[in-house]
Amino acid sequence: MTSPSQPPLDLGPIDRVIPSSVLSIAHKIISRDLLLLGARVALGTIFFMSARTKVDGFLSIRDATYFLFEHEYALPLIPYEWAAVSGTYVEHLLSVLLIFGLGSRLSAFGILSMTAIVQVFVYPSAWPTHLSWAVLALLVVLHGGGRWSFDRFMGASPTQPSAT
C-alpha cells in the first residue's frame, strides 16, 4: 500500500521474478544513504589498501614503489619520483576522507581522476575493474556523502536530494 504522496513502486520486468512485496520492503530498507555509505566505504577501502602496499610503517614510501612508478606505471609528463610520492600520499588522503565522508564529492572526484589516469596510461585492459570504481565514485560525486557522512554533520550536504 502506498501513500497518496508516493507513487506505486514500478520496477518493470523484475516484478515477474521477484514479488513486488519483497521489492517494496527492500526499497524501504535499502535507502539512498545506505547505498552512498556502501559506495564510500567500498571505494575508499580499495584505494586505502592499495596505498598501504606502497609504504612501510606509517607513510615511508618503499623502494619498490619508486620502481613501480618508474618501470610499470611510467606516467608521461611527470617524473616518476614525483608521481610516486604524490600518488601515494593522495591515495591515502582521498581514501580516508571518502570513507569518513569528509569532502565526499571532492574526494570521490579525485579518486575518479586517479582511476581515469590508471585506465588511460597504466592498465587499459583492466577497464572492467576501473568501470566499477568509476561508477562508485560517480555515485558519490553526483549525490554527495549521504546522511551518514561528516559532510552532513557539518552542514555541507543538503538534507533533501536535489530534484535533478
C-alpha positions in Angstrom: 0.0 0.0 0.0 1.4 3.4 -1.0 0.6 6.8 0.5 -1.0 9.4 -1.7 2.3 11.4 -1.9 4.3 8.4 -3.0 3.6 6.8 -6.4 3.5 3.0 -6.6 6.8 1.3 -7.0 7.3 0.4 -10.7 10.2 -1.9 -11.3 9.4 -3.2 -14.7 10.1 -6.8 -15.7 11.9 -7.6 -12.4 8.4 -7.8 -10.8 7.9 -11.1 -12.7 10.9 -12.6 -11.0 10.8 -11.1 -7.5 7.5 -10.5 -5.8 6.7 -6.7 -5.6 6.1 -7.0 -1.9 9.7 -8.2 -1.4 11.0 -5.4 -3.6 8.9 -2.8 -1.8 10.4 -3.9 1.5 13.9 -3.8 0.1 13.3 -0.4 -1.3 12.3 0.9 2.1 15.2 -0.8 4.0 18.0 0.0 1.5 18.0 3.8 1.4 20.0 6.1 -0.8 22.1 6.9 2.3 22.9 3.3 2.8 24.0 2.9 -0.8 26.1 6.1 -0.5 27.8 4.8 2.6 28.5 1.5 0.9 29.9 3.2 -2.1 32.2 5.4 0.0 33.4 2.6 2.2 33.9 0.1 -0.7 35.8 2.5 -2.9 37.7 4.1 -0.1 38.8 0.7 1.2 40.0 -0.4 -2.2 42.2 2.7 -2.6 43.4 2.7 1.0 44.5 -0.9 0.8 46.3 -0.1 -2.5 48.0 2.9 -0.8 49.2 0.8 2.1 51.1 -1.5 -0.3 53.2 1.4 -1.3 54.6 2.3 2.1 56.4 0.8 5.1 55.4 1.8 8.6 53.2 4.9 8.7 54.0 6.7 5.5 57.5 5.8 4.5 57.5 5.2 0.7 59.0 1.8 -0.2 61.8 1.5 -2.8 59.5 -0.9 -4.7 57.0 1.9 -5.1 59.6 4.0 -6.9 60.5 1.1 -9.1 56.8 0.5 -10.0 56.3 4.2 -10.9 59.5 4.2 -12.9 59.1 1.0 -14.8 55.5 -0.3 -14.7 53.3 2.7 -14.3 55.6 5.1 -16.3 53.3 8.0 -16.4 54.0 10.6 -19.1 54.9 14.2 -18.4 55.8 13.9 -14.7 59.0 12.4 -13.2 58.4 9.0 -11.6 59.7 10.2 -8.2 57.1 13.0 -8.0 54.4 10.6 -9.2 55.3 8.0 -6.6 55.2 10.5 -3.7 52.2 12.5 -4.7 50.2 9.4 -5.9 50.9 7.5 -2.7 50.0 10.4 -0.3 47.0 11.5 -2.3 45.7 7.9 -2.4 46.0 7.7 1.4 44.3 11.1 1.9 41.4 10.7 -0.5 40.5 7.2 0.6 40.4 8.2 4.3 38.4 11.3 3.5 36.0 9.3 1.4 35.4 6.6 4.0 34.5 9.2 6.6 32.5 11.3 4.2 34.6 14.4 4.6 34.7 16.4 1.4 32.9 13.4 -0.2 32.3 14.8 -3.6 35.8 16.2 -4.0 37.4 13.1 -2.6 35.3 10.9 -5.0 36.2 13.2 -7.9 39.9 12.9 -7.0 39.6 9.1 -6.9 37.7 9.2 -10.2 40.5 11.2 -11.7 43.1 8.7 -10.5 41.1 5.9 -11.9 40.9 7.6 -15.3 44.7 8.1 -15.3 45.3 4.5 -14.4 42.8 3.4 -17.1 44.3 5.5 -19.9 48.1 5.4 -19.1 48.8 2.3 -17.0 46.3 -0.6 -17.3 43.9 0.0 -20.2 42.9 -3.7 -20.3 41.6 -3.5 -16.7 38.6 -1.5 -17.8 36.0 -3.8 -16.0 37.7 -3.0 -12.7 38.1 0.6 -13.4 34.5 0.9 -14.6 33.2 -0.5 -11.3 35.4 2.1 -9.4 34.2 4.9 -11.7 30.5 4.0 -11.1 31.0 4.1 -7.3 32.9 7.4 -7.5 30.3 9.0 -9.8 27.5 7.9 -7.4 29.2 9.9 -4.6 30.2 12.8 -6.9 26.6 13.2 -8.0 24.8 12.6 -4.7 27.3 13.5 -2.1 28.2 11.5 1.0 24.7 10.9 2.3 23.2 11.2 5.7 26.0 9.1 7.4 28.9 11.4 6.5 30.9 14.1 8.2 29.8 16.4 5.4 26.2 16.1 6.6 27.1 16.6 10.3 29.0 19.8 9.3 26.1 21.0 7.2 27.9 20.7 3.8 25.5 18.1 2.4 21.8 19.1 1.8 19.1 17.2 3.7 17.0 16.5 0.7 18.3 15.2 -2.6 18.2 17.7 -5.5 15.3 17.5 -8.0 17.7 16.6 -10.8 
